[in-house]
Each structure stands twice: as structure tokens, then as C-alpha cells.
Amino acid sequence: MSAVFADLNQYFDKIYVITLEGYEARQASIKAHFEGLNYEFWPGTDKRDFSDEVLKDTTLYNDQIHRTTKRTSRSMTLGEYCCSVSHRRIFEDMLEQGHERVLIFEDDAIPVLSALPDFNTTMASLAEGWDLILFDYYDHYLEGVGSSVKKALYKLYHHLHIANWQHVPKHLIDNITMREHNEHFYKVGKCSGAHSYAVSAKAAKHYIDMQTPVILQADRIFYYDNEPEKLKKFASKKSFFDRGDVSLISSIQTRNGG
């Protein structure tokens, strides 16, 4: 199976897989599905090692900014905070090691083997460069009549201060959909998922600054960014990776005790 990952091994300076102590089923899944990929297990920040007291420390987590950066009526959970820190620590390690582009997985990722032979051709379509690539995601909108209606409705909500939409800047509402870029990629809009993505060194620096202290969930930084034109952000139309069955097992960011 190693040959199918050759392009990934050559393209990226490093590949990280975020995991936790005691998550042997997830680690076994990664080992089985990614045999031949040159990756490193990265020890995530484990909520079991902390208490909710860290969420009261504004040097670590700023709840006020969190509540006014995106449309929310609740604070981040300890699990969400630790998940965000896990990703930020990878960005920091990336820069410390001098890497220019890395691939990041959470430990529930699995490859779509039928898609991987198209990886180099797909990436070649971004000859102008990139800073963020989402290889799999969900809860997104594609351009169309339905999304246009939603966009108009959200702008009305923004104007009337309904359902906290006044917290979402108009430029983010304008860019809420995945917009066409080329035959292989969309420009990133609102979406969820941080289990399979790539970042450049420029993006890593930007997200470290943005998340120190932590203000957003790990995947929310890709959309709720008040400097959207600073980075070249794309989402692959073809899913190169997916979430495996182990994703049903509680993870570092669940709200319950998992």
C-alpha cells in the first residue's frame, strides 16, 4: 500500500496525526489505513489533564472574544479548548522545525484510496500557491438559489440583531458559501471539520497569532477570520480523506466525559 502514499510523502514536509494516550483503537486504525505514509503521532492536549479553571484564565482562553467573534451563545468547552491547543501546538512545532507545508490529521481520518492517484494533478491546479487546504469537511453551503436565499436572510438577521447574527461581519456572510475556484477546488466558506487539512508556514503563523489566547474551536478559525484575504484558502471538491468508524468513539473535543 505504500506506493499510494508516495505523492503525499513527497509533497509535504511533515505529516502529523493528533491522538491521545489511551486511544489505541484510533491509533490502530491509523496504522492499518495509512501503512506506508510517513506520519508522526502528535500527543494532543488532553482535557483529562486539566480542569475548567483554565477557561477562566484570559491569557489562555478569551471567552469575551469567543462570544463576539462568531455567532454563539455559549462558551467553549474544556474539550474544545484542548482540541484548539492541540492544533496550535502543531503550528508552533511546524515553524520551529522550519517546515513550509504540512498535512494534519485527527486520529479518526481514513484515506479515500481511489482518490489519491489524482493528488498531484489536483494540487497542480493551485499553481498560484495556497495557505490552507481542507481535504474533507461538512456542514457547508454550495452556491445556488438556496444558499443565496440563506445569505440574504442572514444579512437581514445581522441588520435586525436576530439570533446573534450581528456578531458575524458582513464580509463573512458574503463569503458563507463555498465559491468556485477551479475544477478541483472551492474557495473556503463556512464549514466544519479539522480532521484532514494542510497549512503553509504563513497560515501557521497567522493561526498562532489568532489563537493566542484561544478564541475559537479548531475548525472555526478557517472561516471566522477577520482577515479573510490574508490567506489563500481552498477546499478540495474531491474527498481525499474521510472519517472512519472510530469517529463514533468519543474524542478530545466531545462535550461529555469522553
C-alpha positions in Angstrom: 0.0 0.0 0.0 3.0 2.3 0.4 3.0 3.3 -3.2 -0.4 5.0 -3.0 1.0 7.4 -0.4 4.2 8.2 -2.3 2.9 11.6 -3.6 1.8 12.7 -0.1 5.2 11.7 1.4 7.0 13.7 -1.3 4.7 16.8 -1.3 4.5 17.6 2.4 7.5 18.4 4.7 5.8 16.6 7.6 2.5 14.8 8.3 1.0 15.0 11.8 -1.7 12.8 13.4 -3.2 14.2 16.6 -4.0 11.5 19.1 -4.2 10.9 22.9 -2.9 8.4 25.3 -5.3 5.5 25.7 -6.8 5.9 22.2 -5.3 2.6 21.0 -8.3 1.9 18.7 -7.8 5.1 16.8 -4.1 4.7 16.6 -4.5 1.1 15.3 -6.9 2.5 12.7 -4.3 5.0 11.5 -1.6 2.3 11.4 -3.8 0.0 9.4 -5.2 2.5 6.9 -2.1 4.6 6.4 0.6 1.9 6.1 3.4 3.4 4.0 2.6 7.1 4.9 5.4 8.9 6.7 3.5 10.4 9.6 4.2 11.2 13.2 1.7 10.7 16.1 1.3 14.0 17.8 0.3 13.9 21.5 -2.7 16.1 21.8 -3.6 18.4 24.7 -5.7 16.1 26.9 -8.7 17.6 28.7 -8.3 14.8 31.3 -5.1 16.7 32.5 -6.9 19.9 33.1 -9.9 21.4 34.9 -12.4 24.1 33.8 -10.3 26.6 35.7 -8.2 27.1 32.6 -11.2 28.6 30.8 -11.2 31.3 33.4 -7.7 32.4 32.6 -8.0 35.1 29.9 -4.3 34.6 28.9 -5.2 31.1 27.8 -8.8 31.5 26.6 -10.8 34.7 26.0 -14.4 34.0 26.3 -15.5 37.5 25.6 -13.7 37.5 22.2 -15.1 34.0 21.5 -18.7 35.2 22.0 -18.2 38.2 19.8 -16.1 36.6 17.0 -18.8 34.2 15.8 -22.5 33.6 16.2 -22.6 31.8 19.5 -24.4 31.9 22.8 -22.2 29.6 24.8 -18.6 29.4 25.9 -16.2 26.8 24.6 -16.0 23.6 26.5 -12.8 22.3 28.0 -12.6 19.6 25.3 -12.9 22.2 22.5 -10.3 24.4 24.1 -7.8 21.5 24.4 -8.5 20.5 20.8 -7.7 24.0 19.6 -4.5 24.0 21.7 -3.5 20.7 20.1 -3.7 22.1 16.6 -2.0 25.4 17.6 0.9 23.4 19.1 1.4 21.7 15.7 1.5 25.1 14.0 4.2 26.1 16.6 6.2 22.9 16.0 5.9 23.3 12.3 7.5 26.8 12.4 10.2 25.7 14.9 11.2 22.9 12.6 11.2 25.2 9.6 8.6 23.3 7.6 6.8 25.2 4.8 3.8 22.9 4.3 2.4 20.2 6.4 -0.6 17.8 6.4 -2.6 17.4 9.6 -4.9 14.6 10.6 -7.0 13.9 13.6 -6.9 10.2 14.5 -10.3 9.3 13.1 -9.2 10.0 9.5 -9.0 7.3 6.8 -7.8 7.7 3.2 -10.0 7.5 0.1 -7.6 5.2 -1.8 -9.5 5.6 -5.1 -8.9 9.4 -5.0 -5.2 9.5 -4.0 -3.8 8.8 -7.5 -5.2 12.2 -8.5 -3.5 14.1 -5.8 -0.6 15.6 -7.8 -2.9 16.6 -10.7 -5.3 18.2 -8.2 -2.6 20.1 -6.4 -1.0 21.3 -9.7 -4.2 23.3 -10.3 -3.1 25.6 -7.4 0.0 26.9 -9.3 -0.6 30.3 -7.7 0.0 28.8 -4.3 -2.0 28.1 -1.2 -2.0 28.6 2.6 -4.9 26.3 3.7 -6.4 23.3 2.0 -9.4 21.4 3.5 -9.3 17.8 2.2 -12.6 16.9 3.8 -15.3 18.9 5.6 -19.0 19.1 6.3 -21.9 21.4 7.2 -21.0 23.6 4.2 -23.1 25.5 1.7 -22.5 25.4 -2.1 -23.5 28.3 -4.3 -27.1 28.2 -5.6 -30.5 29.5 -5.1 -30.9 28.0 -1.7 -27.7 29.4 -0.4 -28.4 32.8 -1.9 -31.7 32.9 0.0 -30.0 32.0 3.2 -27.3 34.6 2.7 -30.0 37.3 2.2 -31.8 36.1 5.3 -28.6 36.1 7.4 -27.9 39.7 6.3 -31.4 40.6 7.5 -30.7 38.9 10.8 -27.4 40.8 11.0 -29.2 44.1 10.5 -32.0 43.3 13.0 -29.7 41.7 15.6 -31.6 38.3 15.4 -30.1 35.1 16.7 -26.7 36.8 17.3 -26.0 37.3 13.6 -24.9 40.8 14.4 -21.7 39.2 15.6 -20.9 37.9 12.2 -19.3 40.6 10.0 -21.0 41.2 6.6 -17.9 40.1 4.7 -18.1 36.7 6.3 -21.8 36.4 5.4 -20.9 37.3 1.8 -18.4 34.5 1.8 -20.5 32.0 3.7 -20.7 29.6 0.7 -18.0 27.5 -0.9 -17.3 29.6 -4.0 -16.0 28.2 -7.3 -12.2 28.5 -7.8 -11.4 25.9 -10.4 -12.4 22.4 -11.4 -10.7 20.9 -8.4 -11.2 23.4 -5.6 -13.6 25.8 -3.9 -12.6 28.9 -2.0 -13.4 28.2 1.6 -16.7 29.3 3.1 -18.4 28.3 6.3 -17.8 24.6 7.1 -16.9 22.2 9.9 -14.1 19.7 10.3 -10.4 19.8 11.2 -9.6 16.1 10.8 -7.8 16.4 7.4 -6.2 19.6 6.2 -2.9 21.2 5.2 -1.3 24.5 6.1 1.5 26.7 4.9 4.0 28.3 7.2 2.3 31.6 6.6 -1.1 30.1 7.7 0.5 28.6 10.7 1.9 31.9 11.9 -1.5 33.6 11.2 -3.4 31.0 13.2 -1.0 31.0 16.1 -1.5 34.8 16.4 -5.2 34.4 16.0 -5.4 31.6 18.7 -3.2 33.1 21.4 -5.1 33.2 23.6 -7.6 30.6 22.2 -10.8 32.3 20.9 -12.3 29.7 18.6 -12.7 25.9 18.1 -10.0 24.3 15.9 -12.1 24.2 12.7 -13.8 27.6 13.2 -10.6 29.5 12.5 -10.8 28.6 8.8 -14.0 30.7 8.4 -14.4 33.1 11.3 -11.3 35.1 10.3 -11.5 38.9 10.2 -8.6 39.0 7.7 -10.1 36.6 5.1 -7.9 37.9 2.2 -4.7 37.4 4.1 -4.5 33.7 3.3 -5.3 31.7 0.1 -7.8 29.1 1.5 -9.2 26.3 -0.6 -11.4 23.2 -0.1 -11.0 20.2 -2.3 -14.0 19.2 -4.3 -12.8 15.6 -4.2 -12.6 14.0 -0.8 -9.1 12.5 -0.4 -9.8 11.5 3.2 -12.8 10.7 5.3 -13.8 9.9 8.9 -13.7 6.3 9.8 -15.9 4.3 12.2 -13.6 5.2 15.1 -15.0 8.7 14.8 -18.1 7.4 16.6 -15.9 6.8 19.7 -15.7 9.9 21.9 -12.7 12.2 21.1 -10.8 15.1 22.7 -13.4 17.6 21.8 -16.7 16.0 22.8 -18.7 17.8 25.4 -19.3 14.7 27.5 -16.7 13.0 29.6 -15.1 11.1 26.6 
